[in-house]
Amino acid sequence: MSAAESQQRIGWSYLIAALLSLIGLADSIYLTVEHLTGQSLRCTIISGCSEVLSSPYSHIGNLPLAALGAVAYFTVFDLSILAAFGYRFAQPLLMALLALMFLMTLWLLYLQAFVIHHFCQYCLLSAAVTITLTAIVLAGRSWKTAD
């Protein structure tokens, strides 16, 4: 196989998803570290970070929800890289994980809007990343079937 053929086999939408997942991973790790060290987050764009991140919905037991997000984004990164290079088993796993993340994002946005009545810019960044990841992977699958 030539280098050109190898390059064409790379799933570019999956590589973009992998890169985008690193933004979500960085955001989640930052929130996790701040939570575990007891630091107070400063919202620079909107107010409400403290209210959201100190709410009972921000953790499951002693585990910050952001830590689960970090694991999810890391897994999305891994599966995206595998899918980009043609490992077919990774594609349905990635789709299932993104579906779960998408539904969780909708739930957390609902909580911020209608239960907590505050928004957190870091949580909104994570929501934007998850929604964009889902859209890119879905669009990439339709591009692939159109070829």
N, CA, C and O atoms as a GROMACS GRO file, in nm:
protein
  588
    1MET      N    1   0.085  -0.117   0.000
    1MET     CA    2   0.000   0.000   0.000
    1MET      C    3   0.090   0.123   0.000
    1MET      O    4   0.184   0.132   0.078
    2SER      N    5   0.060   0.217  -0.087
    2SER     CA    6   0.140   0.339  -0.095
    2SER      C    7   0.102   0.434   0.018
    2SER      O    8   0.001   0.416   0.085
    3ALA      N    9   0.184   0.535   0.037
    3ALA     CA   10   0.158   0.635   0.142
    3ALA      C   11   0.028   0.710   0.113
    3ALA      O   12  -0.046   0.744   0.205
    4ALA      N   13   0.001   0.735  -0.014
    4ALA     CA   14  -0.122   0.806  -0.051
    4ALA      C   15  -0.245   0.723  -0.019
    4ALA      O   16  -0.344   0.776   0.032
    5GLU      N   17  -0.238   0.592  -0.048
    5GLU     CA   18  -0.351   0.505  -0.016
    5GLU      C   19  -0.371   0.496   0.135
    5GLU      O   20  -0.484   0.495   0.184
    6SER      N   21  -0.261   0.488   0.208
    6SER     CA   22  -0.269   0.482   0.353
    6SER      C   23  -0.332   0.608   0.409
    6SER      O   24  -0.414   0.602   0.501
    7GLN      N   25  -0.295   0.722   0.352
    7GLN     CA   26  -0.348   0.850   0.398
    7GLN      C   27  -0.499   0.857   0.372
    7GLN      O   28  -0.572   0.912   0.454
    8GLN      N   29  -0.546   0.804   0.259
    8GLN     CA   30  -0.687   0.809   0.226
    8GLN      C   31  -0.768   0.720   0.319
    8GLN      O   32  -0.887   0.746   0.340
    9ARG      N   33  -0.709   0.617   0.373
    9ARG     CA   34  -0.782   0.526   0.461
    9ARG      C   35  -0.804   0.584   0.601
    9ARG      O   36  -0.885   0.532   0.677
   10ILE      N   37  -0.734   0.689   0.633
   10ILE     CA   38  -0.750   0.752   0.764
   10ILE      C   39  -0.886   0.819   0.769
   10ILE      O   40  -0.922   0.894   0.678
   11GLY      N   41  -0.962   0.795   0.873
   11GLY     CA   42  -1.090   0.860   0.892
   11GLY      C   43  -1.069   0.997   0.955
   11GLY      O   44  -1.052   1.009   1.076
   12TRP      N   45  -1.072   1.100   0.870
   12TRP     CA   46  -1.039   1.234   0.919
   12TRP      C   47  -1.139   1.284   1.023
   12TRP      O   48  -1.100   1.356   1.115
   13SER      N   49  -1.265   1.247   1.011
   13SER     CA   50  -1.362   1.292   1.113
   13SER      C   51  -1.326   1.234   1.249
   13SER      O   52  -1.347   1.299   1.352
   14TYR      N   53  -1.272   1.113   1.252
   14TYR     CA   54  -1.231   1.052   1.378
   14TYR      C   55  -1.107   1.121   1.435
   14TYR      O   56  -1.094   1.137   1.557
   15LEU      N   57  -1.016   1.161   1.348
   15LEU     CA   58  -0.898   1.234   1.397
   15LEU      C   59  -0.937   1.371   1.454
   15LEU      O   60  -0.883   1.414   1.556
   16ILE      N   61  -1.031   1.438   1.388
   16ILE     CA   62  -1.082   1.566   1.440
   16ILE      C   63  -1.150   1.542   1.574
   16ILE      O   64  -1.132   1.621   1.667
   17ALA      N   65  -1.227   1.436   1.584
   17ALA     CA   66  -1.293   1.403   1.711
   17ALA      C   67  -1.189   1.376   1.820
   17ALA      O   68  -1.208   1.417   1.935
   18ALA      N   69  -1.082   1.307   1.786
   18ALA     CA   70  -0.977   1.279   1.884
   18ALA      C   71  -0.916   1.409   1.936
   18ALA      O   72  -0.898   1.425   2.056
   19LEU      N   73  -0.885   1.500   1.845
   19LEU     CA   74  -0.827   1.628   1.887
   19LEU      C   75  -0.925   1.708   1.972
   19LEU      O   76  -0.887   1.768   2.073
   20LEU      N   77  -1.051   1.709   1.932
   20LEU     CA   78  -1.153   1.781   2.007
   20LEU      C   79  -1.174   1.721   2.146
   20LEU      O   80  -1.198   1.793   2.242
   21SER      N   81  -1.163   1.590   2.155
   21SER     CA   82  -1.181   1.525   2.286
   21SER      C   83  -1.074   1.569   2.385
   21SER      O   84  -1.095   1.563   2.506
   22LEU      N   85  -0.958   1.612   2.335
   22LEU     CA   86  -0.852   1.659   2.424
   22LEU      C   87  -0.892   1.789   2.496
   22LEU      O   88  -0.848   1.815   2.608
   23ILE      N   89  -0.975   1.870   2.430
   23ILE     CA   90  -1.026   1.992   2.495
   23ILE      C   91  -1.117   1.952   2.611
   23ILE      O   92  -1.105   2.007   2.720
   24GLY      N   93  -1.206   1.859   2.586
   24GLY     CA   94  -1.294   1.810   2.692
   24GLY      C   95  -1.216   1.744   2.804
   24GLY      O   96  -1.249   1.760   2.921
   25LEU      N   97  -1.112   1.670   2.768
   25LEU     CA   98  -1.028   1.605   2.869
   25LEU      C   99  -0.959   1.708   2.956
   25LEU      O  100  -0.957   1.695   3.078
   26ALA      N  101  -0.902   1.812   2.896
   26ALA     CA  102  -0.834   1.917   2.972
   26ALA      C  103  -0.932   1.988   3.065
   26ALA      O  104  -0.901   2.013   3.181
   27ASP      N  105  -1.050   2.019   3.014
   27ASP     CA  106  -1.154   2.085   3.094
   27ASP      C  107  -1.194   1.997   3.213
   27ASP      O  108  -1.205   2.046   3.326
   28SER      N  109  -1.216   1.870   3.189
   28SER     CA  110  -1.258   1.777   3.294
   28SER      C  111  -1.148   1.757   3.399
   28SER      O  112  -1.176   1.752   3.519
   29ILE      N  113  -1.024   1.745   3.353
   29ILE     CA  114  -0.914   1.729   3.449
   29ILE      C  115  -0.901   1.854   3.535
   29ILE      O  116  -0.881   1.844   3.656
   30TYR      N  117  -0.912   1.971   3.474
   30TYR     CA  118  -0.906   2.096   3.550
   30TYR      C  119  -1.016   2.100   3.658
   30TYR      O  120  -0.989   2.131   3.774
   31LEU      N  121  -1.138   2.068   3.619
   31LEU     CA  122  -1.249   2.068   3.715
   31LEU      C  123  -1.228   1.964   3.825
   31LEU      O  124  -1.258   1.990   3.941
   32THR      N  125  -1.176   1.848   3.789
   32THR     CA  126  -1.150   1.743   3.888
   32THR      C  127  -1.045   1.786   3.988
   32THR      O  128  -1.062   1.768   4.109
   33VAL      N  129  -0.937   1.842   3.939
   33VAL     CA  130  -0.828   1.888   4.029
   33VAL      C  131  -0.879   1.997   4.121
   33VAL      O  132  -0.852   1.994   4.241
   34GLU      N  133  -0.953   2.092   4.066
   34GLU     CA  134  -1.007   2.200   4.149
   34GLU      C  135  -1.102   2.145   4.255
   34GLU      O  136  -1.102   2.191   4.370
   35HIS      N  137  -1.183   2.047   4.218
   35HIS     CA  138  -1.278   1.987   4.312
   35HIS      C  139  -1.203   1.912   4.424
   35HIS      O  140  -1.235   1.928   4.542
   36LEU      N  141  -1.106   1.832   4.385
   36LEU     CA  142  -1.034   1.750   4.483
   36LEU      C  143  -0.945   1.832   4.575
   36LEU      O  144  -0.922   1.792   4.690
   37THR      N  145  -0.896   1.945   4.527
   37THR     CA  146  -0.811   2.031   4.612
   37THR      C  147  -0.893   2.131   4.691
   37THR      O  148  -0.839   2.203   4.775
   38GLY      N  149  -1.023   2.136   4.664
   38GLY     CA  150  -1.110   2.227   4.738
   38GLY      C  151  -1.100   2.371   4.694
   38GLY      O  152  -1.142   2.462   4.766
   39GLN      N  153  -1.044   2.394   4.577
   39GLN     CA  154  -1.030   2.530   4.526
   39GLN      C  155  -1.165   2.583   4.479
   39GLN      O  156  -1.252   2.507   4.436
   40SER      N  157  -1.180   2.713   4.488
   40SER     CA  158  -1.301   2.779   4.439
   40SER      C  159  -1.275   2.826   4.297
   40SER      O  160  -1.178   2.898   4.271
   41LEU      N  161  -1.361   2.785   4.205
   41LEU     CA  162  -1.344   2.822   4.065
   41LEU      C  163  -1.394   2.963   4.040
   41LEU      O  164  -1.496   3.006   4.093
   42ARG      N  165  -1.320   3.033   3.958
   42ARG     CA  166  -1.363   3.166   3.917
   42ARG      C  167  -1.425   3.158   3.779
   42ARG      O  168  -1.362   3.108   3.686
   43CYS      N  169  -1.545   3.205   3.767
   43CYS     CA  170  -1.607   3.216   3.636
   43CYS      C  171  -1.566   3.351   3.578
   43CYS      O  172  -1.582   3.454   3.644
   44THR      N  173  -1.512   3.351   3.459
   44THR     CA  174  -1.467   3.476   3.398
   44THR      C  175  -1.564   3.528   3.293
   44THR      O  176  -1.563   3.646   3.259
   45ILE      N  177  -1.648   3.440   3.240
   45ILE     CA  178  -1.742   3.479   3.134
   45ILE      C  179  -1.883   3.498   3.191
   45ILE      O  180  -1.950   3.597   3.162
   46ILE      N  181  -1.926   3.402   3.271
   46ILE     CA  182  -2.058   3.410   3.335
   46ILE      C  183  -2.041   3.378   3.483
   46ILE      O  184  -1.937   3.325   3.523
   47SER      N  185  -2.140   3.409   3.562
   47SER     CA  186  -2.132   3.373   3.705
   47SER      C  187  -2.215   3.248   3.727
   47SER      O  188  -2.308   3.219   3.651
   48GLY      N  189  -2.182   3.173   3.830
   48GLY     CA  190  -2.258   3.055   3.862
   48GLY      C  191  -2.177   2.929   3.878
   48GLY      O  192  -2.231   2.825   3.913
   49CYS      N  193  -2.047   2.936   3.852
   49CYS     CA  194  -1.964   2.816   3.861
   49CYS      C  195  -1.969   2.756   4.001
   49CYS      O  196  -1.985   2.635   4.016
   50SER      N  197  -1.955   2.840   4.102
   50SER     CA  198  -1.954   2.789   4.239
   50SER      C  199  -2.084   2.720   4.274
   50SER      O  200  -2.084   2.615   4.338
   51GLU      N  201  -2.196   2.779   4.232
   51GLU     CA  202  -2.327   2.720   4.262
   51GLU      C  203  -2.343   2.585   4.194
   51GLU      O  204  -2.394   2.490   4.254
   52VAL      N  205  -2.301   2.576   4.070
   52VAL     CA  206  -2.316   2.451   3.995
   52VAL      C  207  -2.221   2.345   4.050
   52VAL      O  208  -2.261   2.231   4.073
   53LEU      N  209  -2.095   2.383   4.071
   53LEU     CA  210  -1.994   2.285   4.110
   53LEU      C  211  -2.000   2.246   4.257
   53LEU      O  212  -1.935   2.149   4.298
   54SER      N  213  -2.076   2.321   4.337
   54SER     CA  214  -2.095   2.281   4.476
   54SER      C  215  -2.232   2.219   4.499
   54SER      O  216  -2.268   2.187   4.612
   55SER      N  217  -2.308   2.201   4.392
   55SER     CA  218  -2.441   2.143   4.405
   55SER      C  219  -2.428   1.992   4.429
   55SER      O  220  -2.324   1.933   4.401
   56PRO      N  221  -2.534   1.931   4.481
   56PRO     CA  222  -2.530   1.786   4.502
   56PRO      C  223  -2.521   1.706   4.372
   56PRO      O  224  -2.494   1.586   4.375
   57TYR      N  225  -2.543   1.771   4.258
   57TYR     CA  226  -2.537   1.703   4.129
   57TYR      C  227  -2.395   1.698   4.072
   57TYR      O  228  -2.373   1.638   3.967
   58SER      N  229  -2.300   1.761   4.139
   58SER     CA  230  -2.163   1.771   4.086
   58SER      C  231  -2.076   1.651   4.120
   58SER      O  232  -1.961   1.644   4.079
   59HIS      N  233  -2.131   1.558   4.195
   59HIS     CA  234  -2.052   1.441   4.234
   59HIS      C  235  -2.143   1.322   4.258
   59HIS      O  236  -2.262   1.337   4.285
   60ILE      N  237  -2.084   1.205   4.248
   60ILE     CA  238  -2.153   1.080   4.281
   60ILE      C  239  -2.074   1.022   4.398
   60ILE      O  240  -1.962   0.974   4.380
   61GLY      N  241  -2.131   1.026   4.516
   61GLY     CA  242  -2.056   0.989   4.635
   61GLY      C  243  -1.944   1.090   4.654
   61GLY      O  244  -1.969   1.211   4.657
   62ASN      N  245  -1.821   1.042   4.667
   62ASN     CA  246  -1.706   1.132   4.678
   62ASN      C  247  -1.639   1.159   4.544
   62ASN      O  248  -1.543   1.235   4.537
   63LEU      N  249  -1.689   1.098   4.439
   63LEU     CA  250  -1.627   1.110   4.307
   63LEU      C  251  -1.686   1.229   4.231
   63LEU      O  252  -1.807   1.233   4.206
   64PRO      N  253  -1.602   1.326   4.195
   64PRO     CA  254  -1.654   1.438   4.116
   64PRO      C  255  -1.702   1.390   3.979
   64PRO      O  256  -1.639   1.304   3.917
   65LEU      N  257  -1.812   1.444   3.933
   65LEU     CA  258  -1.865   1.409   3.802
   65LEU      C  259  -1.764   1.442   3.692
   65LEU      O  260  -1.760   1.375   3.589
   66ALA      N  261  -1.683   1.545   3.716
   66ALA     CA  262  -1.580   1.581   3.619
   66ALA      C  263  -1.478   1.469   3.600
   66ALA      O  264  -1.423   1.455   3.491
   67ALA      N  265  -1.453   1.390   3.703
   67ALA     CA  266  -1.359   1.277   3.689
   67ALA      C  267  -1.417   1.172   3.594
   67ALA      O  268  -1.344   1.114   3.514
   68LEU      N  269  -1.546   1.149   3.602
   68LEU     CA  270  -1.610   1.058   3.507
   68LEU      C  271  -1.603   1.115   3.366
   68LEU      O  272  -1.584   1.042   3.268
   69GLY      N  273  -1.617   1.247   3.357
   69GLY     CA  274  -1.603   1.313   3.228
   69GLY      C  275  -1.463   1.296   3.171
   69GLY      O  276  -1.447   1.274   3.051
   70ALA      N  277  -1.363   1.307   3.256
   70ALA     CA  278  -1.224   1.289   3.211
   70ALA      C  279  -1.203   1.148   3.157
   70ALA      O  280  -1.139   1.130   3.053
   71VAL      N  281  -1.256   1.049   3.226
   71VAL     CA  282  -1.245   0.911   3.180
   71VAL      C  283  -1.318   0.895   3.046
   71VAL      O  284  -1.268   0.829   2.954
   72ALA      N  285  -1.434   0.956   3.035
   72ALA     CA  286  -1.513   0.946   2.910
   72ALA      C  287  -1.438   1.012   2.794
   72ALA      O  288  -1.428   0.954   2.686
   73TYR      N  289  -1.386   1.132   2.816
   73TYR     CA  290  -1.314   1.201   2.708
   73TYR      C  291  -1.186   1.127   2.670
   73TYR      O  292  -1.151   1.122   2.552
   74PHE      N  293  -1.118   1.069   2.766
   74PHE     CA  294  -0.998   0.991   2.735
   74PHE      C  295  -1.034   0.868   2.652
   74PHE      O  296  -0.962   0.832   2.558
   75THR      N  297  -1.145   0.806   2.686
   75THR     CA  298  -1.191   0.689   2.611
   75THR      C  299  -1.234   0.729   2.470
   75THR      O  300  -1.209   0.656   2.374
   76VAL      N  301  -1.299   0.845   2.457
   76VAL     CA  302  -1.335   0.895   2.324
   76VAL      C  303  -1.209   0.918   2.241
   76VAL      O  304  -1.205   0.885   2.123
   77PHE      N  305  -1.106   0.975   2.304
   77PHE     CA  306  -0.979   0.996   2.234
   77PHE      C  307  -0.924   0.863   2.182
   77PHE      O  308  -0.890   0.850   2.065
   78ASP      N  309  -0.916   0.766   2.272
   78ASP     CA  310  -0.862   0.635   2.233
   78ASP      C  311  -0.943   0.570   2.121
   78ASP      O  312  -0.887   0.526   2.021
   79LEU      N  313  -1.074   0.564   2.138
   79LEU     CA  314  -1.159   0.500   2.037
   79LEU      C  315  -1.157   0.576   1.904
   79LEU      O  316  -1.164   0.514   1.798
   80SER      N  317  -1.147   0.708   1.910
   80SER     CA  318  -1.141   0.787   1.787
   80SER      C  319  -1.013   0.758   1.709
   80SER      O  320  -1.015   0.744   1.586
   81ILE      N  321  -0.902   0.748   1.780
   81ILE     CA  322  -0.774   0.716   1.714
   81ILE      C  323  -0.782   0.577   1.650
   81ILE      O  324  -0.741   0.558   1.536
   82LEU      N  325  -0.836   0.482   1.725
   82LEU     CA  326  -0.850   0.346   1.669
   82LEU      C  327  -0.941   0.346   1.547
   82LEU      O  328  -0.910   0.284   1.445
   83ALA      N  329  -1.054   0.417   1.557
   83ALA     CA  330  -1.148   0.422   1.445
   83ALA      C  331  -1.087   0.493   1.325
   83ALA      O  332  -1.112   0.455   1.210
   84ALA      N  333  -1.006   0.596   1.350
   84ALA     CA  334  -0.943   0.671   1.242
   84ALA      C  335  -0.852   0.583   1.158
   84ALA      O  336  -0.837   0.604   1.038
   85PHE      N  337  -0.792   0.485   1.221
   85PHE     CA  338  -0.699   0.397   1.150
   85PHE      C  339  -0.761   0.263   1.114
   85PHE      O  340  -0.690   0.165   1.088
   86GLY      N  341  -0.895   0.260   1.112
   86GLY     CA  342  -0.964   0.146   1.052
   86GLY      C  343  -1.001   0.032   1.144
   86GLY      O  344  -1.047  -0.072   1.096
   87TYR      N  345  -0.984   0.046   1.272
   87TYR     CA  346  -1.025  -0.061   1.364
   87TYR      C  347  -1.177  -0.053   1.381
   87TYR      O  348  -1.228   0.030   1.456
   88ARG      N  349  -1.245  -0.139   1.311
   88ARG     CA  350  -1.392  -0.133   1.304
   88ARG      C  351  -1.461  -0.154   1.438
   88ARG      O  352  -1.569  -0.100   1.461
   89PHE      N  353  -1.402  -0.233   1.528
   89PHE     CA  354  -1.466  -0.256   1.658
   89PHE      C  355  -1.480  -0.126   1.737
   89PHE      O  356  -1.568  -0.116   1.824
   90ALA      N  357  -1.396  -0.027   1.709
   90ALA     CA  358  -1.398   0.098   1.784
   90ALA      C  359  -1.516   0.186   1.748
   90ALA      O  360  -1.564   0.263   1.831
   91GLN      N  361  -1.564   0.175   1.626
   91GLN     CA  362  -1.672   0.264   1.580
   91GLN      C  363  -1.802   0.248   1.659
   91GLN      O  364  -1.855   0.348   1.706
   92PRO      N  365  -1.855   0.127   1.675
   92PRO     CA  366  -1.979   0.116   1.753
   92PRO      C  367  -1.959   0.150   1.901
   92PRO      O  368  -2.049   0.204   1.966
   93LEU      N  369  -1.842   0.119   1.954
   93LEU     CA  370  -1.813   0.156   2.093
   93LEU      C  371  -1.811   0.307   2.109
   93LEU      O  372  -1.865   0.361   2.206
   94LEU      N  373  -1.748   0.374   2.013
   94LEU     CA  374  -1.743   0.521   2.016
   94LEU      C  375  -1.883   0.580   2.006
   94LEU      O  376  -1.917   0.672   2.079
   95MET      N  377  -1.963   0.526   1.915
   95MET     CA  378  -2.100   0.577   1.900
   95MET      C  379  -2.182   0.556   2.027
   95MET      O  380  -2.257   0.645   2.068
   96ALA      N  381  -2.167   0.440   2.090
   96ALA     CA  382  -2.240   0.414   2.214
   96ALA      C  383  -2.196   0.509   2.325
   96ALA      O  384  -2.279   0.562   2.399
   97LEU      N  385  -2.066   0.529   2.337
   97LEU     CA  386  -2.015   0.620   2.440
   97LEU      C  387  -2.061   0.763   2.415
   97LEU      O  388  -2.102   0.833   2.508
   98LEU      N  389  -2.054   0.807   2.290
   98LEU     CA  390  -2.099   0.943   2.259
   98LEU      C  391  -2.250   0.960   2.282
   98LEU      O  392  -2.294   1.067   2.324
   99ALA      N  393  -2.327   0.856   2.255
   99ALA     CA  394  -2.471   0.863   2.282
   99ALA      C  395  -2.495   0.881   2.431
   99ALA      O  396  -2.579   0.961   2.473
  100LEU      N  397  -2.422   0.805   2.511
  100LEU     CA  398  -2.434   0.817   2.657
  100LEU      C  399  -2.391   0.955   2.704
  100LEU      O  400  -2.458   1.017   2.787
  101MET      N  401  -2.280   1.004   2.652
  101MET     CA  402  -2.230   1.137   2.689
  101MET      C  403  -2.328   1.246   2.646
  101MET      O  404  -2.350   1.342   2.720
  102PHE      N  405  -2.388   1.231   2.528
  102PHE     CA  406  -2.484   1.328   2.478
  102PHE      C  407  -2.606   1.335   2.569
  102PHE      O  408  -2.653   1.443   2.604
  103LEU      N  409  -2.658   1.219   2.606
  103LEU     CA  410  -2.775   1.216   2.696
  103LEU      C  411  -2.741   1.274   2.832
  103LEU      O  412  -2.821   1.347   2.891
  104MET      N  413  -2.623   1.242   2.883
  104MET     CA  414  -2.580   1.298   3.012
  104MET      C  415  -2.566   1.450   3.003
  104MET      O  416  -2.600   1.522   3.096
  105THR      N  417  -2.515   1.497   2.890
  105THR     CA  418  -2.501   1.641   2.870
  105THR      C  419  -2.637   1.709   2.871
  105THR      O  420  -2.653   1.815   2.933
  106LEU      N  421  -2.734   1.650   2.804
  106LEU     CA  422  -2.869   1.708   2.805
  106LEU      C  423  -2.925   1.713   2.947
  106LEU      O  424  -2.986   1.812   2.986
  107TRP      N  425  -2.903   1.606   3.023
  107TRP     CA  426  -2.950   1.602   3.161
  107TRP      C  427  -2.883   1.710   3.245
  107TRP      O  428  -2.951   1.779   3.322
  108LEU      N  429  -2.753   1.726   3.231
  108LEU     CA  430  -2.680   1.826   3.310
  108LEU      C  431  -2.717   1.968   3.270
  108LEU      O  432  -2.721   2.057   3.354
  109LEU      N  433  -2.744   1.991   3.142
  109LEU     CA  434  -2.791   2.123   3.099
  109LEU      C  435  -2.929   2.153   3.158
  109LEU      O  436  -2.956   2.265   3.201
  110TYR      N  437  -3.014   2.052   3.160
  110TYR     CA  438  -3.145   2.067   3.223
  110TYR      C  439  -3.130   2.105   3.370
  110TYR      O  440  -3.196   2.197   3.418
  111LEU      N  441  -3.043   2.033   3.441
  111LEU     CA  442  -3.022   2.062   3.583
  111LEU      C  443  -2.973   2.205   3.605
  111LEU      O  444  -3.021   2.274   3.695
  112GLN      N  445  -2.879   2.249   3.522
  112GLN     CA  446  -2.828   2.385   3.538
  112GLN      C  447  -2.938   2.488   3.513
  112GLN      O  448  -2.949   2.586   3.587
  113ALA      N  449  -3.018   2.466   3.411
  113ALA     CA  450  -3.119   2.564   3.372
  113ALA      C  451  -3.240   2.566   3.464
  113ALA      O  452  -3.289   2.673   3.500
  114PHE      N  453  -3.288   2.449   3.504
  114PHE     CA  454  -3.418   2.444   3.570
  114PHE      C  455  -3.415   2.402   3.716
  114PHE      O  456  -3.515   2.418   3.786
  115VAL      N  457  -3.305   2.349   3.763
  115VAL     CA  458  -3.298   2.305   3.903
  115VAL      C  459  -3.202   2.394   3.981
  115VAL      O  460  -3.238   2.448   4.085
  116ILE      N  461  -3.080   2.410   3.931
  116ILE     CA  462  -2.979   2.489   4.001
  116ILE      C  463  -2.996   2.638   3.972
  116ILE      O  464  -2.963   2.722   4.055
  117HIS      N  465  -3.048   2.671   3.854
  117HIS     CA  466  -3.071   2.809   3.809
  117HIS      C  467  -2.942   2.889   3.796
  117HIS      O  468  -2.942   3.011   3.814
  118HIS      N  469  -2.835   2.822   3.765
  118HIS     CA  470  -2.705   2.885   3.738
  118HIS      C  471  -2.635   2.802   3.632
  118HIS      O  472  -2.663   2.684   3.615
  119PHE      N  473  -2.544   2.866   3.562
  119PHE     CA  474  -2.463   2.797   3.462
  119PHE      C  475  -2.316   2.811   3.495
  119PHE      O  476  -2.272   2.911   3.552
  120CYS      N  477  -2.240   2.710   3.459
  120CYS     CA  478  -2.096   2.707   3.478
  120CYS      C  479  -2.031   2.708   3.341
  120CYS      O  480  -2.062   2.624   3.256
  121GLN      N  481  -1.939   2.802   3.318
  121GLN     CA  482  -1.877   2.813   3.186
  121GLN      C  483  -1.797   2.688   3.150
  121GLN      O  484  -1.790   2.651   3.033
  122TYR      N  485  -1.737   2.623   3.249
  122TYR     CA  486  -1.659   2.502   3.223
  122TYR      C  487  -1.751   2.386   3.185
  122TYR      O  488  -1.718   2.304   3.100
  123CYS      N  489  -1.867   2.381   3.249
  123CYS     CA  490  -1.966   2.278   3.216
  123CYS      C  491  -2.025   2.303   3.078
  123CYS      O  492  -2.051   2.209   3.003
  124LEU      N  493  -2.046   2.430   3.044
  124LEU     CA  494  -2.098   2.463   2.912
  124LEU      C  495  -1.995   2.431   2.804
  124LEU      O  496  -2.032   2.389   2.694
  125LEU      N  497  -1.866   2.451   2.834
  125LEU     CA  498  -1.761   2.412   2.739
  125LEU      C  499  -1.765   2.262   2.715
  125LEU      O  500  -1.757   2.216   2.602
  126SER      N  501  -1.778   2.186   2.823
  126SER     CA  502  -1.786   2.041   2.811
  126SER      C  503  -1.909   2.000   2.729
  126SER      O  504  -1.901   1.910   2.645
  127ALA      N  505  -2.021   2.066   2.752
  127ALA     CA  506  -2.143   2.037   2.676
  127ALA      C  507  -2.121   2.067   2.528
  127ALA      O  508  -2.162   1.989   2.442
  128ALA      N  509  -2.058   2.180   2.498
  128ALA     CA  510  -2.032   2.216   2.359
  128ALA      C  511  -1.939   2.114   2.292
  128ALA      O  512  -1.959   2.077   2.176
  129VAL      N  513  -1.839   2.069   2.366
  129VAL     CA  514  -1.746   1.969   2.310
  129VAL      C  515  -1.820   1.838   2.282
  129VAL      O  516  -1.802   1.778   2.176
  130THR      N  517  -1.901   1.794   2.376
  130THR     CA  518  -1.974   1.668   2.359
  130THR      C  519  -2.071   1.675   2.242
  130THR      O  520  -2.079   1.582   2.162
  131ILE      N  521  -2.144   1.783   2.231
  131ILE     CA  522  -2.240   1.799   2.121
  131ILE      C  523  -2.166   1.805   1.987
  131ILE      O  524  -2.211   1.745   1.889
  132THR      N  525  -2.055   1.876   1.984
  132THR     CA  526  -1.976   1.886   1.860
  132THR      C  527  -1.915   1.751   1.824
  132THR      O  528  -1.914   1.712   1.707
  133LEU      N  529  -1.863   1.679   1.923
  133LEU     CA  530  -1.809   1.545   1.899
  133LEU      C  531  -1.914   1.454   1.836
  133LEU      O  532  -1.888   1.384   1.738
  134THR      N  533  -2.032   1.456   1.894
  134THR     CA  534  -2.141   1.372   1.843
  134THR      C  535  -2.173   1.408   1.698
  134THR      O  536  -2.188   1.320   1.614
  135ALA      N  537  -2.182   1.538   1.671
  135ALA     CA  538  -2.214   1.583   1.535
  135ALA      C  539  -2.104   1.543   1.436
  135ALA      O  540  -2.133   1.498   1.326
  136ILE      N  541  -1.978   1.560   1.475
  136ILE     CA  542  -1.867   1.528   1.385
  136ILE      C  543  -1.864   1.379   1.353
  136ILE      O  544  -1.846   1.340   1.238
  137VAL      N  545  -1.880   1.296   1.455
  137VAL     CA  546  -1.874   1.151   1.432
  137VAL      C  547  -1.994   1.105   1.349
  137VAL      O  548  -1.979   1.022   1.260
  138LEU      N  549  -2.112   1.159   1.376
  138LEU     CA  550  -2.229   1.123   1.295
  138LEU      C  551  -2.212   1.171   1.151
  138LEU      O  552  -2.243   1.097   1.057
  139ALA      N  553  -2.164   1.292   1.133
  139ALA     CA  554  -2.143   1.345   0.998
  139ALA      C  555  -2.034   1.266   0.926
  139ALA      O  556  -2.046   1.239   0.807
  140GLY      N  557  -1.930   1.228   0.997
  140GLY     CA  558  -1.823   1.150   0.937
  140GLY      C  559  -1.870   1.016   0.889
  140GLY      O  560  -1.823   0.966   0.787
  141ARG      N  561  -1.961   0.956   0.961
  141ARG     CA  562  -2.016   0.825   0.919
  141ARG      C  563  -2.097   0.842   0.791
  141ARG      O  564  -2.092   0.756   0.703
  142SER      N  565  -2.172   0.950   0.779
  142SER     CA  566  -2.251   0.970   0.658
  142SER      C  567  -2.161   1.007   0.540
  142SER      O  568  -2.193   0.972   0.426
  143TRP      N  569  -2.050   1.078   0.564
  143TRP     CA  570  -1.956   1.108   0.456
  143TRP      C  571  -1.896   0.979   0.403
  143TRP      O  572  -1.879   0.961   0.282
  144LYS      N  573  -1.865   0.889   0.495
  144LYS     CA  574  -1.801   0.763   0.456
  144LYS      C  575  -1.895   0.678   0.372
  144LYS      O  576  -1.852   0.614   0.275
  145THR      N  577  -2.024   0.676   0.408
  145THR     CA  578  -2.118   0.594   0.332
  145THR      C  579  -2.150   0.658   0.197
  145THR      O  580  -2.193   0.588   0.104
  146ALA      N  581  -2.131   0.790   0.184
  146ALA     CA  582  -2.158   0.858   0.058
  146ALA      C  583  -2.050   0.830  -0.045
  146ALA      O  584  -2.075   0.840  -0.165
  147ASP      N  585  -1.930   0.794   0.001
  147ASP     CA  586  -1.818   0.770  -0.092
  147ASP      C  587  -1.835   0.644  -0.170
  147ASP      O  588  -1.750   0.610  -0.252
   0.00000   0.00000   0.00000
